[in-house]
Amino acid sequence: MRLDKFLKVSRIIKRRTVANEACDGGRVLVNGKPAKASLAVKEGDVIEVQFGNRSVKAEVLKVQESAKKEAAEEMYRYI
């Protein structure tokens, strides 16, 4: 699954366009490296998103095409 879509489906970022802009701006790191929105996310990857002056680190546990709000929290784990 594409990185921008995963960020939206997992609800780490609310809109896919915002996720896309964050990736283009270099504010999203996957396994410590800046990532483009088209990067394929897989289980075990560590995603770090920088929101202003704070950053959020999460490990990908599950990749699914769509998820309800309750199931979205099971797709990742905060580190």
N, C-alpha and C positions, 0 to 999 in steps of 0.2 A: 504494500500500500504506500502511496505517496506520503511524504512527511506532512505536507500542508493538510491533506485530508485526515491523517491520523490525529493531528492536533485539534482539528474541528470535531471529529467523531468522538474522541476521548474527552472533549470539553475542556482541554487545557487552555485553548484559545477559542473564543465563541464563534468567530466567523472565519471562513476559509480565506477570504481576501486579506484579512488582517494577518492570518498565519503566513500567507504568501509574502506580504510586505515585510514581516519580521524576518523571514528567511532571506529575502533579498537584501535586507539591511544588515545582515551578519549577526543578528541577535539570537540565532538558534544554533546550538552546537549539538552534534551527534557524536558520541564517543570522543569528545574533546576537540572535534574539528568543525569549522563552519560548514553548514550544510545548505544546499539548495532545496527549494520546495519539491523538486522532482525526485529527491533521494528516496530509495525504497527502504522503508522501516521494517525491521524484523524483531522477533522476540529476543530479549536480552540487551538491546541497544539502550544506551543512557542518553536521554535528551535533556539539554539544559536550555531554558528560555530566559532571556534577560528582559525584565519589565522595569524600565526606568533604572532605579538604583538598587533593585533587588533581583535575585535570580531564583528560578525554580528548577530543581533537578528531579527527573523521574525516570524510572526504569520501565521499559515496555514489557508487560507480562503477556498480553494477548493482542492479536491483530484481528479485527473484524470489520466488515464493510459498513455496518450500521449498529447502533446501540441505543437503548433507552437510557434515561438519566441514571437509573440505579446501576445498570450494567456497565456504563461508561467508566465508573470508578474502579471496576475490576480490570480494566485494560492496562493500568499502570500503577506504579507504587512510588510514592515520594521518597527521596533519599535525603 
